[in-house]
Amino acid sequence: MILDKKVASKTAKYLLQINAIKLNPKNPFLWASGWKSPIYCDNRILLSYPKIRNYISDILAINIAKLYGNKITIAGVATGAIAIGVLVAEKLNCPFIYVRPEPKKHGRKNQIEGALTKNSKVVVVEDLISTGKSSLNSVKAIRDQNTEVLGMIAIFNYGFERSVKEFETLNVDLNTLSDYEFLLTEALKQKIINPSVLDDLKKWRKSPENWNN
């Protein structure tokens, strides 16, 4: 769910401005999944821009406090959401942990790094929701520690139907600052794309595995 329309537009504008999100339907990107994609998103780039970094972390912190209070633990999903998660936890004066995709093969073999006490109430911070697999894997790992996941808040969400269903199935409350629809609207305003490619970009979101094959 989008938290605020003005925030969604502003977030999309910032991400396009710094090339954290790139749209190129004529020369699509190749994802690790093998999908061809007209969009590539790397929100870690925003960490290099203090004004945007502060805006995003402030908005995340404000909304987390509104939705869940401040007697919580913030969890960042490795690796993209670790830094932004730390900034949010600092603003809320909350404990912070981060979750690896899988347990380490050596040392203490941790999947969760940091002090996560039993019965903690956790809010997961994500930089990006695509298929939702890695995000929900983190939720499962936290729940396995006898702790409660109150919800997840992300910077950007592609809004794939499969990920929406997965979040519903696992009963995870998901909120995002911006999404694909707001991105397309902002990209049109900035003349990064033109109306002639809009239908094709919307088709990709509906069936990314079959697009441009």
Secondary structure, DSSP 8 states (H G I E B T S, - for coil): -BS-HHHHHHHHHHHHHTTSEEE-SSS-EE-TTS-EESEEE-GGGGGG-HHHHHHHHHHHHHHHHHHH-SSSEEEEETTTTHHHHHHHHHHHT--EEEE-SS--SSTT--SEES---TT-EEEEEEEEESSSHHHHHHHHHHHTTT-EEEEEEEEEE---HHHHHHHHHTT--EEEEEEHHHHHHHHHHTTSS-GGGHHHHHHHHH-TTTTT-
